[in-house]
Amino acid sequence: DKLTAVEAKLGANPVARALGPGFAANASRNFIMASSSFVVTPVLYQRLYPQEKKDAQSLFWFGLGVNIFAGNAIAITQQALWGRALDYAAAGGGRPISYAAVVREGLAAEGSAAFIT
């Protein structure tokens, strides 16, 4: 099986093997999304939104805007990194992921669009 051969060449320890290749990029994407939903949105709403306009509907739309336009815009870069890291790991039958090399190769090939789409 090709996937088994790739995983064997990654040389990962048991914890890294259980988490899977590309875990760091995936975890950072999840951290960004959770932070934008449960930390950034409430703090910004509490401190910046005019008190007289606060209600359930304004919180909903404010939160939606922060999560879609800020959280997702940043998280998309990590999701692209995750996919590129997995491709990098599988190249040539398997190799350990070097995020610096993944970013460098992505930027060289497609510029910043490599991590925005």
ABEGO torsion letter per residue (X at the ends): XAAAAAAAAAGBBAAAAAAEBGAAAAAAAAAAAAAAAAAAAAAAAAAABBAAABBAAAAAAAAAAAAAAAAAAAAAAAAAAAAAAAAAAABGGEBBBBAAAAAAAAAAAAEAAAAAX
